[in-house]
Amino acid sequence: MAEKVTVEVARALLEPYAHVLPERLAEEVVRKVVEAGLTVDEARKVVDRVVLEYMRSLVEPGEAVGMVAAQSIGEPSTQMTLRTFHFAGVRELNVTLGLPRLIEIVDARKTVATPIMEVYLEGEYARSREKALEVARELELTTIENVSRAITIDYVDYAIIIELDPEMLENRGVKPEDVVKALNRIKGKKGSVELDGLTVVFRTGLDDAVKLRRMYDRVRALRVRGVKGIKRAIVRYDEKLGEYKIITEGSNLVAALSIEGVDHRRTISNNIYEVAEVLGIEAARALIIREMKRVLDEQGLDVDIRHIMLVADAMTMTGRIRQVGRHGVAGEKPSVLARAAFEVTVKHLVDAAVRGEVDELKGVVENVIVGSRVVPLGTGMVKLMMLTEVGSGSASQTQK
Amino acid sequence: MAFQFEETKTIGGVKFGVLSPDLIRALSVTQIVIPETYDEEGMPIRGGPMDRRLGTVEPGVRCETCGNYVSLCPGHFGHVELARPVVHPLFAKHIHMLLRATCRVCGRLLLPEEEIEKARRMAKRLEARWPLLKYKYGESVAKKAAKVTVCPHCQAQQYKIRFEKPYTFYEEREGGAVTLRPTEIRDRLERIPDKDLEALGLDPQSARPEWMVLTVLPVPPITVRPTITLETGMRSEDDITHKLVDLLRINQRLKESIEEGAPQLVIDDLWSLLQYHVATLFDNELPGIPPARHRSGRPLRTIAQRLRGKEGRFRGSLAGKRVDFSARTVVSPDPRLSINEVGVPIEVAKVLVVPEKVTPWNLEEMRELVRRGPLEYPGANYIVRPDGARIDLRFVKDRDAIAEALKPGYIVERHLRDGDIVLFNRQPSLHRMSIMAHRVKVLPYRTFRLNLLVCPPYNADFDGDEMNLHVPQSEEARAEAATLMLVQEQILSPRYGAPIIGGLHDYVTGAYLLTKKGTLLDRKRFAQLVMEAGYEGGLPEPAVLKPGPYWTGKQLVGLLLRKDFNFEGKASICRKCGTCVKELCPYDAYVVVRNGELMVGALDKNTVASQVPRTLLHEYVRRYGSDAGRELLDGLYKVFIAYLDLYGFTMGLDSLDVPPTVEREVAAIMSAAEKEVEELVKKAERGELEPLPGRTLEDTLEQRILEVLSRARDRAGEAAGRILGMLKEAVIMARTGARANMLNITQMVAVLGQQSLRGERIKRGFTGRVLPHFKWGDIGPRARGFVYSCFKKGLKPTEFFFHAMAGREGLVDTAVRTAQSGYMYRRLANALQDFHVAYDGSVRTSEGFIVQFRYGEDGVDPAKSDHGEPVNVDEVIKEVIAERGG
């Protein structure tokens, strides 16, 4: 029996194809060949066949991959449910899914219907529930209203009296002093804050009942602890990773990333714009892919990842996020006719006239519009020069 | 026709610009002055909007300008000399921008010389790379200039220009706002030098700003606004003609008033009226002004309206065109056709024609077709002589003579016949498999026929669906259709890299029944079935010799597979046991094909169906290609349904029979659940129910109730499912994945379960209750839409109503969804349609911008992949190991 392949030998076999095979495939071959305990000769056979089969599965030049991607996402979307809400692994939280979410992603909306963050934790924090809860409290926005039993206005003294709820204080990890501290931030020159057991008296020093009411509203929503925009933070045990993580309702990546215990490498929000701003355009691209894939998978729709990647790339190729539509990818096409054929026809024509634009008829619709017989894709992409009379050698040539 | 290498002109590009008054006059064949169309005798008035020199639309009348009849006359522009200039309403925004950015006295851009120079250079640089950015940049320059209050060139004080939609401009001077007349606007625009315009990203060569204030108005040719003559002889003018008449009338009056020296007030009134007419001629939906109306009160459809929207010129006529050589009719199934074929009614075949060049080799055949003529099938409808003249065979007296005159070089447009390539389509055309090429099979009767296996790609059924058929007319088109679009080439979907063409419904049931354990076929049946597949070889050794030769269904399948085919996989009927014993599966749910023989396992959804990856069909097509795939689908699959016919598969009510013990068991489960719900409600009332974090008490209660009920339904289903074995037809269909699932069966025999609206129990209706049949405040299962009955027993009236409510929600949902997803799809398609793989493997836009350096990061075509993976390494290794033994 010939000797079995080792990882090194397998790698060496693949070496000549380093620039042909994708890394992932090459690694897979190495792993499986060794696992199967093949001989070197057999391994060589495997490598040859894999390379051959890989070459066979490549796309052909000219393939209208954009259209195929659009169809591959558009066609199944007709089968999607409109049912908006679904649980995001946590029963307490709802996330927009289905067609509305897909449209939201493609539209590149600045505000997401249900913003959510997945906050991963580092070290100690990931292992202990207690520690994780601590971070969650740090995240969750706690306002004065959240921790008080009653908030009343004393119109005589122009004061606001807050009765704190010991249970809520405990729950949120807030001390009465924190409330005082928060109030001190807004009290102004004339105001004063007094703490008496669980009662906080805030003398506003105002002299106008209307202003007092306004102050009352402000006090109620005053942040005592936590991060702005995060309504709720729930600690979850991730079975797969074997660690605790936090899922939040509402998102604020910048603030969340700066909290101790938060793993800034993995923590992510589902707001594409926010991610692009905080983590960069590549992260946004990855997020678009992940979110679209998730929506489709959740509906049980099978769509190849390549189509989704193409959409994500189209949206992010300029370095900023462009929506798929009038104000983005489709609206920024250089062709006047293509834009006019899509939406807001007259405006595009008029603008083109003023600017003296030229449509060079490079795209698909433009050629359909002027009625040329070929469209510059697929078989129509080929430009072949051909002698009209065989043997005559004359220069009369025709283009197809 | 094809392969003629003539010098042809192709359109290289389309340039947009604004017509100058000089150009308008130069283009014009005549000035139009008279606001009347026809005289008393019905003759067009010379100098009126229907002037004969503008082209002809009446048959038999020559155009006075070009001398052609209707079909050849392209129409000719006229012009109107406007008595006073007016603003072109569509350019008003641009005029505003220019007025604000330039000096009211000297006309220079309100920026220092150096900045203008800089902006010009920037604009030039941007033009080459990102033209759209040039315009954005120009806008920013204009915005900057608009803020300047003193002209840096002539030191003149600048005023704010206020623009009031749609076409009025005010200058806010110290003494108050002054209206700017179009004459004044035009003067100012005239003063702007060309190079300052370039700094704004504009092109003064093709669009001088003063041209945006009209002094001369082009009159579109009559061909653009034809008169419609009704059967009654009544003539009806086009909306644009109406508009022109109005406009001319006011123009005339304005001119006269000016000549007569009428008071300024009168002139201004007429002037603004003229402005209104010009504005509405271009766009009748301008904000801020009432739309011009027809006598009947209907708003006129003027130029902008013709271009805009779904049915407008762009989307309706240019991006989507109507075609000849097409047919449409109802489709019906024909399992005996090949998947590549389409059944075409003779009536259709006699109308659709294929141009065929006459050669010495087909001369006699073509002559015969010509002799048979247009009425007899197969015949021919037209002949095209080498000089291009067409002969319509319907009107030829002596077809024999014509046939004799036929020579090579002629073209005969013959009837469609068997084997011709056609394109077949069903709307909505959501993916490329919605239009595929088929080979014609001319058949009697009046429907298009297609093989059932191609229903999934078209998403077709036969409840009245209609489909379209197109006949490609050139050799190139036919070649492309046959090699790229043929049905067999589309078996694997590019969406997920799995077959989209394949068995469904009865094919799956048939496959299962044929290949399940215990199916034995005698010689006669076996022979009959293999005949269905077109098998012509000998019979294999029978599996059972006594009592008499019997063959198994598995043997039959083996007969039709290639001899070196191997496959292994779980069937759909798999019970998902803890550890899989693979080929030793007692339920025959593990399929193994070794060397083209079906060793064990029954075929079902996971092996033969469409839209499932890694099936036997998928592997087969990947391994042997589309020809082999077609053979399999045309052969083996035909056997499946043929066997189903022999078997006599049918589902009746008996398929849902359960013993009374089960009924009692179900009832017990349900009443236990009801009790549990009752307790929950009571607990909630007492305030003992712990609300879930972040939810209200009611929400929590609802959720808990739903959980209890759904658990109960599942248990009831299980109870019923235990009794229903694989002998029941309904169960066979559900388990094999042919149609429905076990839940549906549960709904038929045990309980229907909770009906829901928007994912919640039904709660809308009267105050405190949904229907008057319930007590106020009853939130028990029954009152909130839980259906205890099953379909077999029938629903109670209230239950039926709840069921209808949920059903209606589903319908509404679908209607809303199609509109939404349709729009999303259109946007995606428009955004991505120009992306293609370039020769270097990168994905580029039509302009050559790189979108991806390598398509999908690995350059693999999903349609050629193994469900997304470029290579199935495990398979390759297995193959190599298999070869080891020798």
Interface residues (C-beta under 8 A of the other chain):
Chain A: P22 R24 L25 E28 V29 K32 V33 A36 L38 E42 K45 V46 R49 V50 E53 Y54 R56 S57 L58 V59 E60 P61 G62 E63 A64 V65 G66 M67 V68 A69 A70 Q71 S72 I73 G74 E75 P76 S77 T78 M80 T81 L82 R83 F85 R91 E92 L93 L99 L102 I103 V106 R232 I234 D302 V303 D304 I305 R306 H307 M309 L310 V311 D313 A314 M317 V324 G325 R326 G328 V329 A330 E332 K333 P334 S335 V336 L337 A338 A340 A341 F342 T345 V346 L349 V350 D351 A352 A353 V354 R355 G356 E357 V358 D359 E360 L361 K362 G363 V364 V365 E366 V368 I369 V370 S372 P376 L377 G378 T379 M381 M386 T388 S396 T398 Q399
Chain B: F5 E6 E7 T8 T10 I11 G12 G13 V14 K15 F16 G17 V18 L90 F91 H94 P131 L132 Y135 G201 L202 D203 Q205 S206 A207 M212 D283 A304 L307 R308 G309 G312 F314 R315 L318 A319 K321 L430 H431 R432 E480 L484 P494 R495 Y496 G497 A498 Q611 P613 L692 P693 G694 R695 Q703 R758 G759 D813 V816 R817 T818 Q820 S821 G822 M824 Y825 R827 L828 A829 N830 A831 L832 Q833 D834 F835 H836 V837 A838 Y839 G841 V843 S846 E847 F849 I850 V851 Q852 Y855 G856 E857 D858 G859 V860 D861 P862 K864 S865 G868 P870 V871 V873 D874 V876 I877 E879 V880 I881 E883 R884
